[in-house]
Amino acid sequence: MQEEQEDIGAEISFSVDSGLIDRLGRELVGKPETALSELIKNSYDADATDVVVRFIETDAPGGTLVIEDDGVGMLPLQLKNGFMRISSTDKVHNPKSTKFHRSKAGRKGIGRFATQRLGNKLTIITQTFDRPQALKLTVNWDDYAIDTEITDIKNSIEQVDKIKIEGTVLIIDGLRESWSEATITRVYRYVSELLQPDYLSDRSKRLKTATKQDASFKVSFVKIQGDQEKVIADPNTLLFEKALATIEGYVDSRHDAFCQVRSASLDVDQDVIPILHSKVYSEGEVPENQYRNLSHVHFKVYYYIFQREKYYVNITKQELANIQRLSNELGGVRLYRNGFRVLPYGEQNDDWLRIDKRYFFESGTNIPFANKNLFGFVEILDDEGKFFEETASREGLVENEAYNELIDFLYKALEAARMTLRYGVEKIKKEVQITRAAQTVGVSPDTEKTTIEKLESLEKSVNDFFNSAAQSRTEAGTFKEDTIKIVEDLKTQFQLLLDELGMLRVLAALGLTIGEFTHEVVQFSPSIMGDISVLGNQNLNSAGIRSLENLQRTIQLFTAYTSYFNATVSANVSRELKPQQLDRVIQRFKDIIASDLTKLDIEFQVDFFGYDLITTPMHASEWSSILFNLYTNSKKAIRRQGAKGEIKIIVGKEDDKKVYLEFLDNGDGIPIENRQKVFEAFFTTSVPSSFDASDEERLTGTGLGLKIIKDIVQAYGGTIEIIEPEQGYATSFRIELAMVTDKQRTEYGL
C-alpha cells in the first residue's frame, strides 16, 4: 500500500516485456518465405551484390539456415543502434544506400525479427572493409520469455577474425520447420519474384529501384544434406514475348490515368485509353476524374488464351501448353513497391483485383479473362511511404484511400483492355472458322458466296446430277465434292448466325425484363408523389427544403424515363410496323432527357429542314434504341473530353425519297481508323465501370450499341456512317432511311 502511494505523482515511462519479441517475429510474420525475403531485403539495402542462402540438414526441424552476403557490413554503433534497436529509424533518415544509392526496402525497423520466426538462435558475423576484425553477436531467442524486462536480457558482442573482406553472415540454428527440396524450390521461386521483373517506368530506372534484370544483385539457394550439396534453381522461364497481347498503363505526375493494348496476333494497336476516376463524392465536394492520391504508378500485363494456338502468330502448341501449366501456379497480377514484391497480391487464390469474381459471373458471354490468363506486374513508387505503407506483418498494404484508388485504376484499365481484346478475339474467331471451313473443302475464303447463292448452287448440282444421262463414278465423285463444299460453307455461316441470334436473344430477354420492371414501377409513382407532397407541407429547415427539391427533380426524371419505356414497350407488343414521324419521335425523346441534360449541363439543339419527315414503317422502340444509344455514347464522349457538353440533331430529307438524321456532339471524337470498327460487335471506346459498379453501369460500354443501330437501319435498307462534323463538334453520325411512300401514306391514313 505504501509503495502504491509513493508512485502517485511520480513520472513514469513505458516498459517492454520480452514477450514482444515473439509477437514481432513468430506471431507477426506468418509465412517462412516472407521472413526469408525480409532478410534478403536487408542484404540488398546493405549494397550486397551476391547473396547465398544455405539450407543445412533441413529435412527435419532443427536444421541450420545460413544467409551470407557481400554487402558493406555493420560497424559497432550500427549493430547497437540499428540491429539491436526495435523500430530503428536509420532507413527513415537514410533512405538511400551508401555505395550504390539504392532505394532501401525496409522502413519499420522490425524486419530483423524474421530471424526469430525462422529459428531459436541467431549468430551474426559482420565485417566492414576498413576494420581489421569482424564483429560477432549471438542472440538466443528462447531467453526472451514473457514476464521478463527486455532490457534485462544481455547479448554478448565480440571481435573475431574476418571470414571475408566485407559483408554479413546470419546463422540461424534450431529451425522451427523442415525445409524439403520442394519447399526450398517454392521459396526460391518466391524470392526470385521478390524483385520487380524490369523497370516499368523511366522514373523507377532513375531511382534505381530493385529489378530482376539488375546484374548487381544475385541470390542463390543451396541445400546441404549429409555430404550432398545441391544448387536450387527455378527452371521455368515465362515466354512473355509469346503473349497474345500486352496491356500497359500508368498514372502520371498530374494524376491522369491511361492504358494501352497491343496485339500483333489480334491486329490490335489501341490508341491510349483514358481511365477516369469515379469517386462517390460527399455534398459540396467538387467531382473530378483524376486519381488524386496516385502518381508514378505503372503496370504491365501479358495476356494469354490457352488451347487456341491458331490465335497466335509466334507460338507452338507445346509452348502454349507449357505456359498454361505455369499459369496454374504463377498466373495473376503481382504488386511491387519501390522495386520489391508485396505479398499476398498475385498469389494463388488471391483475387485482389476481383478479376476472377467478374469473369465467373460473365463466363460464357465473354473471352477468357481470369487470373490464370494473366502474368502481370504493378509498380508503385513511394520512397517516403506517404501513400502506400505495408502492414506490420509485411503481408499487404494498409487499405487507405490511395490503395482504393489503385484498385479502381487497375480494375478499370484491365476492364478496358478486356473489352478491346474481346473485339479482336471475336474478329479472329470468325476468320478462323471461315478459314477452317475453306481448308476442309479446299477452297479459298476469298471466293465465298452468299447463302442464297450457295443454296442455288446446291439445287443446280442436284438437278444436274439426276438429269444427267451418264452417271459415272467420276461424275458421282465430283457431285459429292461440290455438295460437301456447299454444305460446309453453309454450316459455317449458320454457326455465325446462331452466335448472333444468341446475343440477340439475351438482349430480347433483357428488354422483356425492363418492360416488366417499368410497368410495375409506374404503379408506385402516384404514391411516391403523394408522399412528397405531404413532406412539402411540413415545416422543414433550409437543408430539408433543398433535399426535398432534389428528391422531386430526381423522381420526376425517374418517372419520365419509366413512363417513356413503358409506353415504348407497350407499343412494341404489337408486331405491326408504322411510319415514324421524326419530329414527334425526337420531341418525345427530348422531353424525356430534359432533366438529364440540365443535370449534366449539356446544351441540346434540334434543327429540322423540311416537313413531312416520315420514315418507312418501323417499330417505335427501334427509334428509341437508336436515339438512346447515340445519346449515351455522346454523354460518355463529352465526359471524357471534359468540356461543356453540346449535342445537336439535324433532320431533313433528300429528293423526297430519303430522310436523314445527323447526331453531333463535342466529345473526344472517334479516330479515323476506328470509324468502321465502332459498328462491329464488341468494339468499344467506353470507359469501363469500377469493380463495385451497379449492374446498370456495367451494361454500358459493351460495344453492342452501334452494332444494334446498324442492324436496325440496314434491316430497312438504310445506311449509317460517320461523317465530318460541323465546326465546333467532334463527331457526327448520319443515318439515311427511305421515306414513307404515297401508298403507305394512304394505307396508314397519313
Buried (B, 14 or more C-beta within 10 A) or exposed (E): EEEEEEEEEEEEEEEEBBBBBBEBBBBBBBBBBBBBBBBBBBBBBBBBBBBBBBBBBBBEEBBBBBBBBBBBBBBBEBBEEBBBEBEBEBBBEEBBBEEBEBBBBBBBBBBBBBBBBBBBBBBBBBBBEEBEEBBBBBBBBEBBEEEEEBEEBEEEBEEEEBEBEBBBBBBBBBBBBBBBBEBBBBBBBBBBBBBBBBBBBEBBEEBBBBBBEBEEBEBEBBBBBEEEEEEBEBEEEBBBEBBBBBBBBBBBEEBBBBBBBBBEBBEBEBEEBBBBBBBEEEEEEEEEBBBEBBBBBBBBBBBBBBEBBBBBEEBEEEBBEBBBEBBEEBBBBBBBBBBBBBBBBBBEEBBBBBBBEBBEEEEEEBBBBBBBBBBBBBBBBBEEBEBBBBEEBBBBBEEEEBBBBBBBBBBBBBBBBBBBBBBBBBBBBBBEBBBEBBEBBEBEBEEBBEEEEBEEBBEEBEEEBEEEEEEEEEEEEEBEEBBEBBEBBBEBBEEBEEBEEEBEEEBEEEBEEBBEBBBEBBEEBEEBBEEBEEBEEEEEEEEEEEBBEEBBEEBBBBBBBBBBBBBBBBBBEEEEBBBBBBBEBBEBBBEBBBBBBEEEEBEBEBEBEEEBBBBBBBBBBBBBBBBBBBBBBBBBBBBBBEEEBBBBBBBBBEEEEBBBBBBBBBBBBBEEEBEEBBBBBBBBBBBBBBBEBEEEEBEBBBBBBBBBBBBBBEEBEBEBEBEEBEEEBBBBBBBBBBBBEEEBBEEBEE
